[in-house]
């Protein structure tokens, strides 16, 4: 991996390396090897999380972080350009930010503050797998800094927080029947429409926390129902 190239080319190269959550090893190997070649950095690896630090003895330290993983692919690898726009899985979230941090790590040998760079695994899944959380639990000294910035896509705005999550499963029951005799059953998918209408009509709150406005989200993200094309489903989750 050539960290001396411009950030657009580096982002494109990163996109083309699949790194779905729990499958970041190939990309982590390349990041680790590339940073290990930088004489001004102390590089450590914890699973598929890479930590690189300058050790210049400055009184202040800045931490730059970004996650290596992406959500599952959906026909968006490899990258492509449309005019001057780069498209591909993770181009925004967040291989663009990772490319910026990698370029800085490789080329900024004598910053006026010490810098810690963290490239971590499993951000897009449950918190128990999150590489940054594992560092906080097991190597908290590596997170010590006077300023920390995660290079998530924010259109160059500073975001002081993010949403937490609460996931729930709602089960709707019906009566199974052959689709040729559908009147003998009760379609659980059809009954679930009432639940979806409630979700669709919900108006999210916009709470103010420490003077900053946040937005709720309440959404259905998956439906599981049916066992065959000729069977009325008796359950919808």
C-alpha positions as CSV (number, residue, x, y, z in Angstrom):
1,X,0.0,0.0,0.0
2,X,1.5,3.3,-1.1
3,X,0.8,5.9,1.5
4,X,2.6,8.6,-0.4
5,X,-0.1,8.8,-3.1
6,X,-2.8,11.5,-3.0
7,X,-5.8,10.8,-0.8
8,X,-8.2,10.3,-3.6
9,X,-6.1,7.5,-5.1
10,X,-5.5,6.1,-1.7
11,X,-9.2,6.1,-0.9
12,X,-9.9,4.3,-4.2
13,X,-7.4,1.6,-3.3
14,X,-8.9,1.2,0.2
15,X,-12.4,0.8,-1.3
16,X,-11.2,-2.1,-3.5
17,X,-10.0,-4.1,-0.4
18,X,-13.1,-5.7,1.1
19,X,-13.3,-5.2,4.8
20,X,-16.8,-6.0,6.0
21,X,-17.1,-6.1,9.8
22,X,-15.4,-9.1,11.2
23,X,-13.5,-9.5,7.9
24,X,-10.9,-6.7,8.2
25,X,-7.8,-8.8,8.4
26,X,-6.6,-8.3,4.8
27,X,-6.9,-4.5,5.1
28,X,-5.4,-4.5,8.7
29,X,-2.4,-6.5,7.4
30,X,-1.7,-3.9,4.7
31,X,-2.2,-0.9,7.0
32,X,0.0,-2.5,9.6
33,X,2.8,-3.2,7.1
34,X,2.7,0.2,5.5
35,X,2.8,2.1,8.9
36,X,5.6,-0.2,10.2
37,X,7.8,1.1,7.4
38,X,7.5,4.6,8.8
39,X,10.6,5.1,11.1
40,X,9.0,8.0,13.0
41,X,6.0,5.8,14.2
42,X,5.7,3.3,17.0
43,X,3.2,0.8,15.6
44,X,1.2,-1.8,17.6
45,X,-1.5,-4.2,16.7
46,X,-4.4,-5.6,18.7
47,X,-6.5,-8.0,16.6
48,X,-7.4,-6.0,13.5
49,X,-6.9,-2.7,15.2
50,X,-3.7,-0.8,14.4
51,X,-2.3,2.0,16.7
52,X,0.6,4.2,15.4
53,X,2.2,6.9,17.6
54,X,4.8,9.6,17.3
55,X,7.1,9.8,20.4
56,X,8.6,13.2,20.1
57,X,8.2,14.3,23.7
58,X,5.7,17.1,23.1
59,X,3.5,18.2,26.0
60,X,0.3,17.7,24.1
61,X,-1.1,14.8,22.0
62,X,-3.7,14.7,19.3
63,X,-5.6,11.4,18.5
64,X,-7.0,10.8,15.0
65,X,-9.1,7.7,14.6
66,X,-11.1,5.8,12.0
67,X,-12.6,2.4,11.5
68,X,-11.5,0.0,8.8
69,X,-14.7,-2.0,8.5
70,X,-17.7,-1.4,6.2
71,X,-21.3,-2.6,6.1
72,X,-21.9,-5.5,3.7
73,X,-21.2,-4.9,0.0
74,X,-24.2,-4.2,-2.4
75,X,-22.6,-4.3,-5.9
76,X,-20.5,-1.3,-4.9
77,X,-17.0,-2.8,-5.1
78,X,-14.7,-1.9,-6.9
79,X,-14.7,1.8,-6.9
80,X,-15.7,4.0,-9.9
81,X,-15.6,7.6,-10.8
82,X,-18.4,9.7,-12.2
83,X,-16.8,12.9,-13.3
84,X,-14.8,14.1,-10.3
85,X,-16.8,12.1,-7.8
86,X,-15.5,8.8,-6.3
87,X,-18.1,6.1,-5.6
88,X,-17.7,2.7,-3.8
89,X,-18.3,0.9,-0.6
90,X,-16.9,3.0,2.3
91,X,-15.9,6.0,0.2
92,X,-17.6,8.2,2.7
93,X,-18.0,5.9,5.7
94,X,-15.2,5.9,6.2
95,X,-12.3,5.0,3.9
96,X,-12.0,8.6,2.8
97,X,-11.3,9.6,6.5
98,X,-9.0,6.6,6.9
99,X,-7.0,7.7,3.8
100,X,-6.5,11.2,5.2
101,X,-5.3,9.7,8.5
102,X,-2.9,7.2,6.8
103,X,-1.5,10.0,4.5
104,X,-0.9,12.2,7.5
105,X,0.7,9.3,9.5
106,X,3.1,8.5,6.7
107,X,4.1,12.1,5.7
108,X,3.9,14.1,8.9
109,X,7.1,13.0,10.6
110,X,7.6,16.1,12.9
111,X,4.3,17.4,14.0
112,X,4.2,20.2,16.6
113,X,2.2,17.9,18.9
114,X,2.5,14.2,19.3
115,X,-0.1,12.2,17.4
116,X,-1.8,8.9,17.9
117,X,-3.4,7.3,14.9
118,X,-5.9,4.5,15.5
119,X,-7.4,2.4,12.7
120,X,-9.9,0.0,14.3
121,X,-12.1,-2.9,13.6
122,X,-15.9,-3.6,13.9
123,X,-17.4,-0.2,14.2
124,X,-20.4,-1.1,12.1
125,X,-21.6,-3.9,14.4
126,X,-22.5,-4.4,18.1
127,X,-20.4,-2.5,20.6
128,X,-19.0,-5.6,22.2
129,X,-16.9,-6.1,19.0
130,X,-15.7,-2.5,18.5
131,X,-12.0,-2.3,18.4
132,X,-12.0,1.2,19.9
133,X,-14.0,-0.1,22.9
134,X,-11.6,-3.0,23.3
135,X,-8.7,-0.5,23.5
136,X,-10.6,1.5,26.1
137,X,-11.1,-1.6,28.1
138,X,-7.7,-3.3,27.7
139,X,-5.2,-0.5,26.7
140,X,-6.7,2.8,28.0
141,X,-3.4,4.6,28.1
142,X,-3.3,4.4,24.3
143,X,-6.4,6.7,24.2
144,X,-4.9,9.4,26.3
145,X,-4.9,12.7,24.4
146,X,-5.6,16.4,24.7
147,X,-7.8,16.3,21.6
148,X,-9.4,13.4,19.8
149,X,-11.0,13.5,16.4
150,X,-12.8,10.6,14.6
151,X,-12.7,11.3,10.9
152,X,-16.3,10.2,10.2
153,X,-18.1,11.8,7.3
154,X,-19.6,15.0,8.6
155,X,-19.2,17.4,5.7
156,X,-16.3,19.0,7.6
157,X,-18.5,19.9,10.5
158,X,-17.6,19.0,14.0
159,X,-20.1,16.5,15.6
160,X,-20.0,16.4,19.4
161,X,-21.9,13.2,19.8
162,X,-23.8,10.4,18.1
163,X,-26.9,8.4,18.5
164,X,-27.1,5.3,20.7
165,X,-29.2,2.4,19.6
166,X,-32.0,0.2,21.0
167,X,-33.1,-2.7,18.9
168,X,-36.4,-4.5,19.4
169,X,-38.1,-7.4,17.6
170,X,-41.9,-7.2,17.2
171,X,-43.7,-10.5,16.4
172,X,-47.0,-10.6,14.7
173,X,-48.9,-13.9,14.6
174,X,-51.3,-15.3,12.0
175,X,-52.7,-18.6,10.9
176,X,-50.9,-20.8,8.4
177,X,-52.8,-22.0,5.3
178,X,-52.2,-23.0,1.7
179,X,-52.3,-20.0,-0.5
180,X,-54.9,-21.7,-2.7
181,X,-57.1,-21.6,0.4
182,X,-56.0,-18.4,1.8
183,X,-59.3,-17.6,3.4
184,X,-58.6,-20.4,5.9
185,X,-55.6,-18.6,7.3
186,X,-54.6,-15.2,8.6
187,X,-51.7,-13.5,6.9
188,X,-49.2,-12.3,9.5
189,X,-47.5,-10.0,7.0
190,X,-50.7,-8.2,6.2
191,X,-51.3,-7.8,10.0
192,X,-47.9,-6.3,10.4
193,X,-49.0,-3.4,8.3
194,X,-50.5,-1.8,11.4
195,X,-47.1,-1.9,13.1
196,X,-45.4,-0.4,10.0
197,X,-48.0,2.4,9.9
198,X,-47.3,3.3,13.5
199,X,-43.6,3.5,12.7
200,X,-44.1,5.4,9.5
201,X,-46.3,8.0,11.2
202,X,-43.9,8.5,14.2
203,X,-42.5,12.1,14.3
204,X,-38.9,11.8,15.7
205,X,-38.0,14.2,18.5
206,X,-35.2,16.7,18.2
207,X,-33.8,16.9,21.7
208,X,-31.3,19.6,22.8
209,X,-28.3,18.3,24.7
210,X,-25.8,20.9,26.0
211,X,-27.1,23.3,23.5
212,X,-26.8,21.0,20.5
213,X,-29.7,19.6,18.5
214,X,-29.9,15.8,17.9
215,X,-32.5,13.8,16.0
216,X,-34.1,10.5,16.9
217,X,-34.7,7.7,14.4
218,X,-37.3,5.0,14.7
219,X,-37.2,2.6,11.8
220,X,-38.0,-0.9,10.6
221,X,-34.8,-2.3,9.2
222,X,-35.7,-5.9,8.4
223,X,-38.7,-8.2,8.1
224,X,-38.7,-12.0,8.3
225,X,-41.7,-14.0,7.3
226,X,-42.9,-16.9,5.2
227,X,-41.6,-20.4,4.6
228,X,-42.7,-20.9,1.0
229,X,-44.4,-19.1,-1.9
230,X,-47.6,-21.2,-1.5
231,X,-48.0,-20.9,2.2
232,X,-49.8,-18.0,4.1
233,X,-47.3,-16.9,6.7
234,X,-48.3,-17.4,10.3
235,X,-45.5,-15.3,11.7
236,X,-43.9,-12.0,10.9
237,X,-41.0,-10.7,12.8
